[in-house]
Amino acid sequence: MVTRQSYDQELENLRRDLIGMGEMVNSAIQNAVDALKKQDKQLAQAVMQGDDVIDKMEVDIEDKCMLLIARQQPLARDLRIIGTGLKITTDLERMGDHAYDIAKCTFKMEGQPLLKPLVDIPRMAAMGQDMLKQALAAYVSLDTTLAEKICQADDEVDNLYHQVFRELLTFMMEDPHTITQATQLIFVARYLERIADHATNIAEWTIYLVTGERRRKSQ
């Protein structure tokens, strides 16, 4: 029989695995946007290849969660810890997919000088990365106040996305030659907006973990 002490250690290992996956995802986001800014195909390729590692981490964490459920038949708070872990790893995997998508845009823009120096897109990325870091910190410390702040921060990213969209749409209307690149940059902005949404999801799952209440921010 597994003792409570060893069971608690397994739950702690689950938390650590999620943090490790989150750190890898955050690095992928940073590198994907850096590759876009510098039109660095080698860095973009590294991000795309690294997505396989993130996918494997998701599978490994899911397997651990399912084994914990099968062996321990957890109830109440313990079940929420494991269920939340499953949900968070899904959000992290999708964030990794969006980093992959951003890196892919670097190849689609190959050989095209940037319409203008990228300012708002890296800003969106930095905001999303900070939201992810804070969401994971809230998860580890069970800090619902911090989780609430992350949910509110998502509105700022949404507003910046709409600003970027309008600006790029203006480029396309004024000069049809910019349509291809501007379209790719709109995709990038959308991926970053979705990354912030997933960070918000993690914060909401933390609130659920602590309170048992399901909350979903309208998107």
MIVO-32196 format. One record per atom (N, C-alpha, C, CB): x, y, z negated. Coordinates in pm, whole numbers, plus 50000, padded with zeros to 5 digits. Glycine has a CB too. Layout:
N
XYZ;...
//
This chain:
219
500854988150000;500005000050000;500885012550000;499045000049877;500485022550081;501225034950088;500875043549968;500935042550221;501875048349897;501635056749780;501215070649824;502895057449690;500605077949731;500205091649761;501405100249796;499445097849643;502535097649729;503735105449755;504205103449899;504845101649657;504235090849945;504695088350081;503695093550183;504935073350102;502405093050148;501365098250235;501515113450250;499965094750180;501745120250139;501965134750144;503185138150229;502125140350003;504195129650222;505395131950303;505065130650451;506505122150264;504225121050486;503815119550626;503045131850673;502965106850643;502205137350588;501475149450624;502425161250641;500415152650518;503435161850556;504445172450568;505245170750697;505385172250446;505555158350733;506265155850859;505425160350979;506605140850872;504105158450967;503215163051074;503315178151090;501745158951044;503305185250980;503445199850985;504765203851050;503335205850844;505825197051011;507135200351067;507195197651217;508235192350995;506575186851260;506535183751403;505805194651481;505865170151427;504705199551424;503945210151489;504765222951498;502635212751414;505485226151392;506325238151393;507425236851499;506955240551253;508035224951506;509065222651607;508525224051748;509665208951589;507335218851771;506705220051903;506395234751932;505415211651909;505915241951830;505615256151849;506855264251884;504975261751725;507975261051821;509215268151851;509665265551994;510315264051753;509475253252041;509855250052178;508945257352277;509795234852201;507665257952246;506725265052333;507075279952338;505275262952283;507385285752222;507725299952219;508965302852303;507955304452075;509935293952296;511135295452377;510815294452526;512175285052338;509915285452561;509515283752701;508845296452755;508565271752717;508005302652672;507345315052714;508375325852739;506325319652607;509305327352646;510355337552659;511175335252785;511265337452536;511605323052807;512445320052923;511675321653054;512995305952912;510405318253054;509595319553175;509475334153217;508215313453155;509225342953120;509095357153151;510455363153187;508485364753032;511515358853120;512855363453156;513205359453299;513905357753059;512845347153336;513115342353472;512365350853574;512705327653486;511145354553541;510345362853630;510975376653646;508915364153578;511365382853536;511965396253540;513245396453622;512255401153398;514045386053605;515355385653671;515315378153804;516385379153580;514155372653837;514015363953955;515085352953951;514145372254086;515205346853834;516215336653807;515585322853829;516775337953662;515825317153947;515205304353981;515745292853895;515435301254128;517015293753858;517605283153776;516935282653638;519125285453760;516725294153578;516055294753448;514605290353461;516125308853390;513955294453569;512565290353592;512475275253604;512005297153718;513425269253675;513425254753691;513625247753557;514525250453789;514465253453472;514695247653340;513415247753257;515815255253265;512645258553267;511365259353196;510415248553245;510725273453214;510365246853375;509455236953434;509845222753393;509435238253587;511135220153391;511595206853349;511345204553201;513085205153380;511475215253122;511265214152979;509825211252941;511715226652912;508905213453033;507485210853003;507245196052974;506605215353119;508055187453034;507915173053007;508225169952860;508855164953100;509175176952804;509535175052662;508365179252574;510815183052625;507755190652606;506605195452529;505445185552539;506165209452579;505235180352659;504155170452676;504405158052591;504035166452824;505655153752586;505985141852507;505775144652357;507445137452533;506105156552314;505905160152174;504415159552140;506455174252145;503575164052232;502135163352208;501695148952188;501375169652325;502155140052276;501785125952267;502265119952136;502355118052385;503505123052099;504055117551974;503255122251852;505535121851958;502895134851850;502125140051736;500735133851734;502015155351743;500115132651850;498795126251856;498855111951803;498255126352000;499905104751842;500045090851795;500175090351643;501275084251861;500965099551587;501135099851442;499805102851373;502195110351402;499055112151429;497745115551370;496805103551372;497115127351445;496765096551484;495865085151496;496275073951402;495845080051641;497585071851385;498055061651291;497695065351148;499575059851304;497805078051114;497435082450980;495945080050954;497775097350961;495135082951053;493695080751038;493395065851023;492925086451160;494055057651106;493795043251103;494265036850971;494495036351221;495415041050922;495985034850802;495375040150673;497465036950799;495085053150671;494705059450544;493205061850530;495415072450530;492505062050644;491075065150642;490825077550556;490255053050588;491435088750592;491385100750509;489975106750500;492345111150562;489735113850392;488455120550370;488705135250340;487665113750255;487675143350356;487675157350314;488925164850363;487575158350162;489685170650270;490815179350304;491865171950387;491455184850177;492185159750350;493205152250425;492765150150569;493475138650358;491495147450589;491005145450725;491085158450804;489545140250723;490815169550738;490915182450807;492375185450845;490345193750719;493315181750760;494725183950791;495105176650920;495625179250675;494695164250929;495055156251046;494285160951169;494785141351020;492985163551152;492185168251264;492685181551317;490735169451223;493065190351226;493615203251266;494925201351342;493835212251143;495735191951297;496995189051367;496745184951511;497755178151295;495725176651533;495375172451668;494965184351754;494245162051665;494165193151698;493695204851772;494835214451805;492605212051694;495685216851706;496795226251726;497765221251832;497535228651594;498045208351830;498995203151929;498445204552070;499345188451901;497125203652085;496505205652216;496685220052262;495025202052212;496465229652171;496675243652206;498125246452242;496235252752091;499045240552168;500465242552198;500835236952334;501335236152089;500305225252365;500595219152496;500095227852609;499975205252505;498935233652591;498375242252696;499175255152709;496905245552666;499695260152599;500575271852606;501845268452685;500925276852464;502355256352662;503505251852739;503195250952886;503985238552688;501995246552919;501575245953059;501565259853121;500165239553072;501115269753045;501085283453098;502495288853118;500285292653005;503435285153030;504835289153051;505345282953182;505725284652929;504975270353204;505325263653330;504765271353449;504785249053331;503505275353438;502845282553548;503535295853576;501365284953516;503955302953470;504655315653488;505985313353559;504875322653352;506705302853516;507985299653580;507785296453728;508655287853508;506705289653758;506405285953897;506185298353984;505165276853904;505615308853924;505385321253999;506695327454046;504615331253912;507785325153972;509095330354013;509465324954150;510175326653909;509175312254174;509475306254304;508555311654413;509345291054297;507315314254379;506355319354477;506675333754518;504935318554422;507435340754434;507815354654464;509245355554516;507675363254339;509815344454550;511225343754591;511535353754703;511585329554636;512585361354682;513055370454786;512305383654794;512975363754917;511335385554708;510555397954711;510995407054596;509045395054702;511455419154628;511785428354518;510515431554440;512445441354572;510675433354310;509515436254227;508875449554266;509905436454079;507565449954261;506825462154294;507285473754206;505315459954278;507575470654082;508035480353984;508675472553870;506865489553932;509525478853791;510085471653676;508965466453587;511035480853594;509095453953544;508055447953461;508155453453319;508175432553461;507075459353272;507015465053138;505875458753059;506855480353145;504675459753113;503505455053039;503445439753031;502235460253104;503905432853133;503885418253128;504835412953019;504275412353265;506085417653013;506925413552899;506335417652764;508335419452914;505645428952762;504995433252638;503895423552599;504435447452653;503115419352696;502085409252668;502715396452615;501265406252795;503815392452677;504505380152635;504985381352491;505705377152728;505575392852457;506075394952321;504935394552220;506835408352311;503795400352257;502645400152168;502135385852147;501525409052223;502065378352257;501605364552247;502555355952165;501445358552385;503865358152184;504855350652107;504755353851959;506265353852157;504575366651928;504445370351787;503175364351726;504425385751772;502095364251804;500855358151756;501055343351726;499735359851859;501805336651814;502065322351793;502885320151667;502785316351914;503945328051651;504775326751530;503965329051404;505955336651536;503135339451406;502325342651289;501255332051265;501675356251306;500705326651373;499685316251359;500265303751293;499075312651495;501475300051334;502115288451273;502495291251128;503365284451354;502905303651100;503225307450962;501975306650876;503835321750956;500845311250931;499585310650857;499175296150832;498465317950934;499435287650930;499105273450917;499925267050806;499345266151050;501205269850803;502085263750703;501735268650562;503555266850735;501465281650551;501215287550418;499735287650381;501745301750414;498885282850475;497425282850452;496925296850419;497065273050337;497415306550494;497125320650470;495985325050562;498385329450493;494775325350510;493625329050593;493615343950626;492325325250522;494185352150539;494245366550567;495105369250690;494805374250445;496255362550696;497125363850813;496425358350937;498455356550789;495735347250922;495015341351034;493975350951089;494345328250992;493285358051001;492285367851044;492945379051126;491555373850923;494105383551085;494805394151157;495185389851298;496065398451080;495545377251313;495905372051445;494685372251536;496465357751434;493555368551484;492325368851564;492025382951613;491135363351481;492275392751527;492035406651565;493055411451669;492085415651441;494295406651659;495345410751752;495055406351895;496695405151707;494245396051911;493925391052044;493245401752128;493045378652035;492495410652065;491815421452139;492825430552206;490915429652046;493955432952143;494995441552201;495565435252327;496125444152099;495775422152324;496285415252442;495265415652555;496655400652409;494005413752520;492945414352621;492915428152689;491575411352557;493045438652608;493025452252663;494205454652756;493025462552551;495375449552717;496565451252800;496425443352930;497835446752722;495825431552923;495585423753044;494725431553142;494915410353009;493655437453095;492775445053183;493495457053243;491515449653107;494385463053165;495185474253215;496105469753328;496005480453102;496785458553308;497685453153411;496895449353535;498445440853357;495745443153516;494905439053629;494515451253713;493625431853578;494075461853648;493655473953722;494825480153797;493045484253626;495985480453734;497155486453799;497565478553923;498325487053700;497585465353911;497985457054024;496935457354135;498215442653978;495685458554098;494625459754198;494805472654278;493235459454131;495225483254211;495485495954279;496625494354380;495825506954177;497685487354340;498785484654434;498265477754559;499865475954367;497415467754542;496925459954655;496045468354747;496155447954607;495235477154690;494355485554770;495135496054849;493315492254682;496215500954789;496995511454854;497965506054958;497765519154751;498405493654940;499375487755033;499145472755044;500835490654987;498525468055154;498235453855170;499465444855164;497545451655301;500655450655190;501875442655185;502205437955043;503045450555242;501595444154944;501875440554806;500945429554754;501755452754717;499995425454835;498955416454787;499525403354732;497975413454898;500455397254804;500985384254762;501635385154624;501995379054865;502555394854608;503245395954480;502295400554369;504415405654491;501445410254399;500525415354297;499595404254249;499715427254352;499185395654340;498325384454302;499045375154206;497865376754426;500315372254234;501085363654145;501245370054008;502465360654207;501465383054004;501625389853876;500325390253797;502145404053899;499205391153868;497905390253800;497745376453737;496735393053899;498165366053811;498135352453754;498975351853626;498645342053857;500175357753633;501065357553516;500395364253397;502405364453548;499815375853422;499135383053313;497995374753256;498595396553363;497285367853344;496195359253297;496715347753213;495395353953416;497825341753255;498415330853176;498805335853037;499655324953249;499365347953031;499765353552902;498555356752815;500605366252924;497485361252877;496255363752803;495705350752744;495195370352894;495825339952820;495375326952771;496275321852659;495325316852886;497565324552669;498485320752561;498055327252430;499955324852597;497695339952437;497205346852316;495915340552265;496985361852345;495055336352358;493815329452317;494125316652240;492955326252441;495105309252288;495465296752220;496095299452083;496435288452307;496855310252072;497395314051940;496245317351845;498355326151953;495225323851900;494035326951821;493335314151777;493065335751901;493275304451867;492665291551831;493385285351711;492715281851952;494715285951714;495495280151604;495155287151472;497015281251632;495025300351479;494645307851359;493265303651310;494675322951387;492355301651403;490995297651365;490975283551306;490055298351487;491825274851358;491905261351301;492485261751159;492765252151391;493365271451133;493895272950998;492785277250902;495055283250997;491945286450948;490815290650865;489905278750836;490015302050934;489685270450937;488865258450918;489525248850818;488635251251052;490835247350831;491565238350741;491375242550595;493055238150777;491435255450570;491355260550433;489915260850382;491965274550425;488995265350467;487625267850420;486615257250460;487155280950472;486955249450564;485975239750615;484935246150705;485295232850500;485095259050736;484155266250821;484695267650963;483855280150762;483865264251061;484255265651201;483975279851246;483525255551290;484995286151302;484825299751354;485455300351491;485455310351260;484745306451585;485285307851719;485125322251763;484575298251818;486235328351802;486185341951854;485645341351997;487605348751850;484715349852028;484165349952164;485265354352260;482925359552174;485375347352374;486445350252469;485855354152603;487385338052484;
//
